[in-house]
Amino acid sequence: MRATISRTKVFKRRQKVVAAVDLPGVPAGTFGKIWLVTGVTWIRYHVAFDNGGELANLDASQLRDRREWLAEQAAAEAAEREAQRVAARAALRAQALADLADGPAGH
């Protein structure tokens, strides 16, 4: 199955982006800025990353908008914190119910 390539411009010049996948010399999650948008049948991006790496011929599928990526990361962290709260609350409830049935551990 052939990989799909982008034929529409997703990003603009000087737009701040994030590496969505691991790239040569650039780990996923590294911030960067688009310096050049080129192509007719395949839109490619030349990106300068914050770790000093510069890569050309990147497809839009390898990049994400920085604001969207940060918002998704914040939402994922909030969901993880909520899951931890629910688990802790369930453990405390189970302990309280056990204390009611058997009496406190110190008695």
C-alpha positions as CSV (number, residue, x, y, z in Angstrom):
1,M,0.0,0.0,0.0
2,R,1.4,3.4,-1.0
3,A,1.9,6.1,1.5
4,T,-0.3,9.1,1.0
5,I,1.3,12.5,0.4
6,S,-0.1,15.9,1.1
7,R,-1.3,17.9,-1.9
8,T,-2.7,20.8,0.1
9,K,-0.9,23.4,2.1
10,V,-1.5,22.8,5.8
11,F,1.1,25.1,7.3
12,K,2.3,28.6,6.4
13,R,5.8,30.0,6.3
14,R,7.2,31.0,9.7
15,Q,4.4,29.0,11.5
16,K,5.5,27.3,14.7
17,V,5.2,23.5,14.6
18,V,6.1,20.3,16.5
19,A,7.7,17.1,15.2
20,A,4.8,14.6,15.4
21,V,7.1,11.6,14.8
22,D,10.7,10.8,15.4
23,L,12.8,12.3,12.6
24,P,16.5,11.9,11.8
25,G,18.2,14.0,14.6
26,V,14.9,15.3,15.8
27,P,12.9,13.5,18.5
28,A,9.1,13.7,18.5
29,G,7.8,16.6,20.4
30,T,10.6,19.0,19.4
31,F,9.5,22.5,18.5
32,G,10.4,24.2,15.3
33,K,9.6,26.8,12.7
34,I,8.7,26.4,9.0
35,W,11.1,28.3,6.8
36,L,10.1,27.2,3.4
37,V,6.9,25.7,1.8
38,T,7.5,24.2,-1.6
39,G,6.0,21.8,-4.1
40,V,3.2,21.5,-6.6
41,T,2.0,17.9,-6.5
42,W,3.6,17.1,-3.1
43,I,3.7,20.0,-0.6
44,R,7.0,19.8,1.4
45,Y,8.3,21.9,4.3
46,H,11.8,23.0,5.4
47,V,11.8,23.2,9.2
48,A,14.4,24.6,11.6
49,F,14.0,22.8,14.9
50,D,14.9,24.2,18.4
51,N,17.5,21.5,19.0
52,G,19.6,22.9,16.1
53,G,18.4,20.4,13.5
54,E,17.1,21.5,10.1
55,L,15.2,19.1,7.9
56,A,13.8,19.6,4.4
57,N,11.2,17.6,2.4
58,L,9.0,17.0,5.4
59,D,5.4,16.1,4.8
60,A,2.5,17.6,6.7
61,S,1.9,14.2,8.3
62,Q,5.2,14.5,10.1
63,L,4.4,17.8,11.7
64,R,1.7,19.3,14.0
65,D,0.7,22.8,14.8
66,R,2.3,23.8,18.1
67,R,-0.8,25.2,19.8
68,E,-2.9,22.1,18.9
69,W,-0.2,19.8,20.2
70,L,0.2,21.7,23.5
71,A,-3.6,21.7,24.0
72,E,-3.7,17.9,23.3
73,Q,-0.8,17.3,25.8
74,A,-2.6,19.4,28.5
75,A,-5.8,17.4,27.9
76,A,-4.0,14.1,28.2
77,E,-2.3,15.2,31.4
78,A,-5.6,16.3,32.9
79,A,-7.3,13.0,31.9
80,E,-4.4,11.1,33.6
81,R,-4.7,13.2,36.8
82,E,-8.4,12.6,36.9
83,A,-7.9,8.8,36.5
84,Q,-5.4,8.9,39.4
85,R,-8.0,10.9,41.5
86,V,-10.7,8.4,40.7
87,A,-8.5,5.4,41.6
88,A,-7.4,7.1,44.9
89,R,-11.0,7.9,45.8
90,A,-12.1,4.3,45.1
91,A,-9.3,3.0,47.3
92,L,-10.2,5.3,50.1
93,R,-13.9,4.3,49.8
94,A,-13.0,0.7,49.9
95,Q,-10.9,1.2,53.0
96,A,-13.8,3.2,54.7
97,L,-16.3,0.4,53.9
98,A,-13.9,-2.2,55.3
99,D,-13.5,-0.1,58.5
100,L,-17.3,0.1,58.8
101,A,-17.7,-3.7,58.5
102,D,-14.8,-4.7,60.8
103,G,-14.3,-1.6,62.9
104,P,-11.2,0.6,62.8
105,A,-7.9,-1.2,62.6
106,G,-6.8,0.2,66.0
107,H,-9.8,-1.3,67.9
